[in-house]
Amino acid sequence: MADEQERDRRRAFVHQHRTAIFGYARKQDGPSMSVVYYVMDGEDRILVSTMRDRSKAKAVAAHPKVSLCILDEQWPLTYLQVYCAAEVDPDLGRATDMMMRISTVMAGKEMPESARIDVEEMCRREHRIVLRLSPYATFQTPPRHVHEAHDLKGLTHWTSSSMPW
């Protein structure tokens, strides 16, 4: 029961936030990371918008294992690492739907349907695609925050391990 509650808590964290650091393998120079907005597609699928010619899309096509470091966006920062199998969805209609949703997330308010024409034109011009991420594991280190000097007394850190999504 405790494992199930912890899993639900991790999933809720992903559903309640909107930004992440997107990580993927590169041929040289170590992994690449970039900040992205994301939205959920149902309970288990994470959607990220990018341009067809950007490295994220090319990397996913070549090696579909990626990671997202979901950010809390509030200080002190907490995060959750999510490992995903990714696929590229080049459909213009779904890319437009996705950018409508991302625009809502970015603006903090619903985008009017009248904006769809401009969003679709941007998606066409930028060759926007959707990265569909299917999580399979998470990695969380419980946060240890220091707010006051007395928080340092007895402060401990410990390691964690990968857990099923």
Sine and cosine of phi, psi and omega as CSV:
sin_phi,cos_phi,sin_psi,cos_psi,sin_omega,cos_omega
0.00,0.00,-0.67,0.74,0.00,-1.00
-0.90,0.44,-0.64,0.77,0.03,-1.00
-0.89,0.46,-0.65,0.76,0.01,-1.00
-0.91,0.41,-0.65,0.76,0.05,-1.00
-0.90,0.43,-0.65,0.76,0.03,-1.00
-0.91,0.42,-0.66,0.75,0.05,-1.00
-0.88,0.47,-0.70,0.71,0.02,-1.00
-0.89,0.45,-0.60,0.80,0.03,-1.00
-0.91,0.41,-0.66,0.75,0.04,-1.00
-0.91,0.42,-0.68,0.73,0.02,-1.00
-0.90,0.43,-0.65,0.76,0.03,-1.00
-0.88,0.48,-0.63,0.78,0.03,-1.00
-0.85,0.52,-0.70,0.71,0.01,-1.00
-0.90,0.43,-0.68,0.74,-0.02,-1.00
-0.92,0.38,-0.49,0.87,-0.12,-0.99
-1.00,0.02,-0.09,1.00,-0.05,-1.00
-0.90,-0.44,0.02,-1.00,-0.13,-0.99
-0.63,-0.78,-0.17,0.99,0.00,-1.00
-0.82,-0.57,0.47,-0.88,-0.02,-1.00
-0.46,-0.89,0.32,-0.95,0.19,-0.98
-0.99,-0.15,0.87,-0.50,-0.06,-1.00
-1.00,-0.03,0.86,-0.51,-0.02,-1.00
-0.89,-0.46,0.63,-0.77,0.03,-1.00
-0.46,-0.89,0.36,-0.93,-0.02,-1.00
-0.96,0.30,0.58,-0.82,0.10,-1.00
-0.87,-0.49,0.36,-0.93,0.04,-1.00
-0.93,0.38,-0.59,0.80,-0.03,-1.00
-0.72,-0.70,0.31,-0.95,0.17,-0.99
0.94,0.35,0.33,0.94,0.04,-1.00
0.99,0.17,-0.02,-1.00,-0.07,-1.00
-0.93,0.37,0.44,-0.90,0.08,-1.00
-0.98,-0.17,0.52,-0.85,0.02,-1.00
-0.65,-0.76,0.67,-0.74,0.10,-0.99
-0.56,-0.83,0.52,-0.86,0.01,-1.00
-0.98,0.18,0.72,-0.69,0.01,-1.00
-0.70,-0.72,0.44,-0.90,0.27,-0.96
-1.00,0.03,0.47,-0.88,0.06,-1.00
-0.61,-0.79,0.31,-0.95,0.14,-0.99
-0.71,-0.70,0.33,-0.94,0.02,-1.00
-1.00,-0.08,0.56,-0.83,0.11,-0.99
-0.89,-0.45,1.00,0.00,-0.09,-1.00
0.98,0.18,-0.46,-0.89,-0.06,-1.00
-0.98,0.18,-0.55,0.83,-0.23,-0.97
-0.83,-0.56,-0.10,1.00,-0.05,-1.00
-0.96,-0.27,0.71,-0.70,0.03,-1.00
-0.95,-0.33,0.72,-0.69,-0.03,-1.00
-0.91,-0.41,0.71,-0.71,0.04,-1.00
-0.76,-0.65,0.69,-0.72,0.06,-1.00
-0.99,-0.12,0.63,-0.78,0.13,-0.99
-0.45,-0.89,0.03,-1.00,0.05,-1.00
-1.00,-0.09,0.58,-0.81,-0.05,-1.00
-0.79,0.61,-0.60,0.80,-0.09,-1.00
-1.00,-0.05,0.08,1.00,0.05,-1.00
-0.99,0.16,0.34,-0.94,-0.05,-1.00
-0.88,0.47,-0.56,0.83,0.00,-1.00
-0.84,0.54,-0.74,0.67,-0.03,-1.00
-0.91,0.42,-0.68,0.73,0.01,-1.00
-0.91,0.41,-0.64,0.77,0.00,-1.00
-0.91,0.41,-0.68,0.74,0.01,-1.00
-0.89,0.46,-0.65,0.76,0.02,-1.00
-0.89,0.46,-0.58,0.81,-0.04,-1.00
-1.00,0.09,-0.58,0.81,-0.06,-1.00
-0.51,-0.86,0.99,-0.14,-0.19,-0.98
-0.98,0.21,0.26,0.97,0.07,-1.00
-0.99,-0.13,0.86,-0.51,-0.01,-1.00
-0.73,-0.68,0.16,-0.99,0.09,-1.00
-0.74,-0.68,0.48,-0.88,0.11,-0.99
-0.83,-0.56,0.75,-0.67,0.14,-0.99
-0.97,-0.23,0.99,-0.15,-0.04,-1.00
-0.95,0.30,0.80,-0.60,-0.09,-1.00
-0.98,-0.21,0.62,-0.78,0.03,-1.00
-0.96,0.28,-0.47,0.88,0.01,-1.00
0.95,0.31,0.05,1.00,0.06,-1.00
-0.83,-0.56,0.55,-0.84,0.02,-1.00
-1.00,-0.03,0.66,-0.76,-0.02,1.00
-0.96,0.29,0.64,-0.77,-0.13,-0.99
-0.93,0.38,0.73,-0.68,0.22,-0.97
-0.85,-0.53,0.31,-0.95,-0.07,-1.00
-0.41,-0.91,0.23,-0.97,0.09,-1.00
-0.63,-0.78,0.81,-0.59,0.05,-1.00
-1.00,0.06,0.75,-0.67,0.00,-1.00
-0.81,-0.59,0.81,-0.58,0.05,-1.00
-0.99,-0.13,0.72,-0.69,-0.14,-0.99
-0.69,-0.72,0.48,-0.88,0.25,-0.97
-1.00,-0.08,0.77,-0.64,-0.12,-0.99
-0.89,-0.46,0.46,-0.89,0.11,-0.99
-0.62,-0.79,0.45,-0.89,0.00,-1.00
-1.00,-0.09,0.77,-0.64,0.07,-1.00
-0.90,-0.44,0.95,-0.30,-0.10,-1.00
-1.00,0.04,0.04,1.00,-0.09,-1.00
-0.89,0.45,0.83,-0.55,-0.04,-1.00
-0.89,0.46,-0.65,0.76,0.00,-1.00
-0.89,0.46,-0.69,0.72,0.02,-1.00
-0.94,0.33,-0.56,0.83,0.07,-1.00
-0.91,0.42,-0.63,0.78,0.03,-1.00
-0.92,0.40,-0.72,0.69,0.06,-1.00
-0.84,0.54,-0.69,0.72,-0.01,-1.00
-0.88,0.47,-0.72,0.69,-0.02,-1.00
-0.93,0.36,-0.47,0.88,0.13,-0.99
-0.90,0.44,-0.70,0.72,0.01,-1.00
-0.92,0.39,-0.68,0.73,0.01,-1.00
-0.91,0.42,-0.63,0.77,0.05,-1.00
-0.87,0.49,-0.62,0.78,0.06,-1.00
-0.90,0.44,-0.69,0.73,0.03,-1.00
-0.89,0.46,-0.72,0.69,-0.04,-1.00
-0.90,0.43,-0.68,0.74,-0.06,-1.00
-0.98,0.17,-0.37,0.93,-0.05,-1.00
0.97,0.23,0.24,0.97,0.06,-1.00
-0.44,-0.90,0.42,-0.91,-0.05,-1.00
-0.87,0.50,0.71,-0.70,0.09,-1.00
-0.99,0.13,0.70,-0.71,0.02,-1.00
-0.94,0.34,0.49,-0.87,0.01,-1.00
-0.85,0.52,-0.46,0.89,0.01,-1.00
-0.90,0.44,-0.32,0.95,0.02,-1.00
-0.98,0.20,-0.26,0.97,-0.08,-1.00
-0.84,0.55,-0.62,0.78,-0.02,-1.00
-0.87,0.49,-0.72,0.70,0.01,-1.00
-0.93,0.38,-0.62,0.79,0.00,-1.00
-0.91,0.40,-0.68,0.73,0.02,-1.00
-0.89,0.45,-0.65,0.76,0.03,-1.00
-0.90,0.45,-0.67,0.75,0.05,-1.00
-0.88,0.47,-0.69,0.72,0.00,-1.00
-0.88,0.47,-0.64,0.77,0.02,-1.00
-0.92,0.39,-0.74,0.67,-0.04,-1.00
-0.89,0.46,-0.65,0.76,-0.05,-1.00
-1.00,-0.02,0.00,1.00,-0.05,-1.00
0.81,0.58,0.79,0.62,-0.03,-1.00
-0.94,0.33,0.61,-0.79,0.08,-1.00
-0.73,-0.69,0.19,-0.98,0.05,-1.00
-0.92,-0.39,0.74,-0.67,0.17,-0.98
-1.00,-0.10,0.87,-0.50,-0.01,-1.00
-0.98,-0.18,0.91,-0.41,-0.09,-1.00
-0.95,-0.30,0.81,-0.59,0.04,-1.00
-0.95,-0.31,0.97,-0.25,-0.01,-1.00
-0.90,0.44,0.59,-0.80,0.10,-1.00
-0.77,-0.63,-0.26,0.97,0.02,-1.00
-0.39,-0.92,0.35,-0.94,0.09,-1.00
-0.75,-0.67,0.29,-0.96,0.05,-1.00
-0.61,-0.79,0.85,-0.52,-0.06,-1.00
-0.72,-0.69,0.74,-0.67,0.18,-0.98
-0.95,-0.31,0.88,-0.48,-0.03,-1.00
-0.83,0.55,0.73,-0.68,-0.06,-1.00
-0.94,0.34,0.56,-0.83,0.12,-0.99
-0.79,-0.61,0.96,-0.28,-0.09,-1.00
-0.97,-0.24,0.50,-0.87,0.08,-1.00
-0.90,-0.43,0.91,-0.42,0.06,-1.00
-0.97,-0.25,-0.54,0.84,-0.04,-1.00
-0.67,-0.74,0.29,-0.96,-0.01,-1.00
-0.85,0.52,-0.58,0.81,-0.03,-1.00
-0.93,0.37,-0.29,0.96,0.06,-1.00
-0.92,0.39,-0.36,0.93,0.00,-1.00
-0.96,0.28,-0.41,0.91,-0.02,-1.00
-0.92,0.39,0.89,-0.45,0.02,-1.00
0.97,0.22,0.12,0.99,0.00,-1.00
-0.87,0.49,0.76,-0.65,0.04,-1.00
-0.76,-0.65,0.44,-0.90,0.13,-0.99
-0.82,-0.58,0.46,-0.89,0.07,-1.00
-0.56,-0.83,0.20,-0.98,-0.03,-1.00
-1.00,0.00,0.21,-0.98,0.02,-1.00
-0.75,-0.66,-0.11,-0.99,0.04,-1.00
-0.58,-0.82,0.23,-0.97,0.02,-1.00
-0.93,0.36,0.67,-0.74,-0.02,-1.00
-0.80,-0.60,0.53,-0.85,0.04,-1.00
-0.88,0.48,0.53,-0.85,0.03,-1.00
-0.90,0.44,0.00,0.00,0.00,0.00
